[in-house]
């Protein structure tokens, strides 16, 4: 098991240290022909490639760094359904019919993740142990009551839990107000999962190449030709699944989202007694604080917590200290545990907080803006993109297809998120 390459030399990723081996070693060094070219070795790209190969299409996938290098290898590993915003928000943004199709497509997204894990025997610590959107205060619970009603109206199998149940699940004295329990959701080792998708795709004949960044993508007759530093691929259709890590000639995908950072801290392993007190059922939690915090326990009995911001440079000590204070308040029984791992990564965020599936040109699909909800969403979207490309049936595709978008005032808005959260974390709960 090799360490996952960090974005900053001061970071060390738990997922990189404990993931299964990367099944991809080769760089593209030749000229290839395929039905479909996929650019990006994350959940969306690899789910697309896997499902295309299942339908008998020839596929080549190019990854600029290593499989799972981007957000797919840097998240908290919570396998959740839907998107961050309430179903009614999606309907208001997309319209009644389109919004309903969108919501229904993602309602049961964890089911596809766990079905793929079982079908292909994936080694990725998958646990269908439920997740809980948990209230940190009475005001947070009022929001969750509304969200739960909307999810239930959609047919989701979620339930509202009271404060006693929330404390029992979390083991936290703070989470005493209740929450939304989704029994079909769960947790996963996120880097192992994306590498498992790559392994399954390779077995089905997908050509997988890493350290093969896209340098140019241009029309070549009726087809598309992509060139890297040492090879090329000609294909009928292209999926640009690069999201927040887009670079090179990626048809402006980078500009279609705001680059927002999240960071994770993981403790040293807890002993069995302590591990039985902290989230004993191993559900994944995320709360309603302004500085949203997620928490889970991994297969090595480490408490993993995440929130907004990067750990680059001087930001690391501020955010790490804040997370230590946050952990002391939420899980006081973990006092004295050291942070053993810390890492961060980029998330593609849209103004609407809704995923975009863009068509920059005929034959090119560029999904972007998972807004921190990529595991289930990316897996489901990849399957639907494969069905669209294989069948040509646009009517059955459950996501609106739109022109390439550009987020306005992208850099200053991203800076506002970055340094605004840093300022809050610098002063938050200093007296506690």
Secondary structure, DSSP 8 states (H G I E B T S, - for coil): ------SSTT-B-HHHHHS---S------SEEEEEEEEE--SHHHHHHHHHHHHTT--EEEE-SSSTT-SGGGTS--EE--S-SS-HHHHHHHH-HHHHHHHHHHHHTHHHHHHHHHHHTT--S--B---EEEE-SSHHHHHHHHHHHHHHHHTT--EEEE-HHHHHHHH--SS--S-EEEETT-EE--HHHHHHHHHHHHHHTT-EEE-S----EEEEETTEEEEE-SS-EEEEEEEEE--GGG--SSSTTGGGGSEEEEEEEEEES---HHHHTTSSTT--EEEE-SSS--EEEE-TTS-EEEEEES---TTHHHHHHHHHHHHHHHH-GGGTT--EEEEEEEEEEE-TTSS-EEE-SSTTEEEEE--TT--HHHHHHHHHHHHHHHHH--STT--S-EE-----TTHHHHHHHHHHHHHHHHHHTTTT-
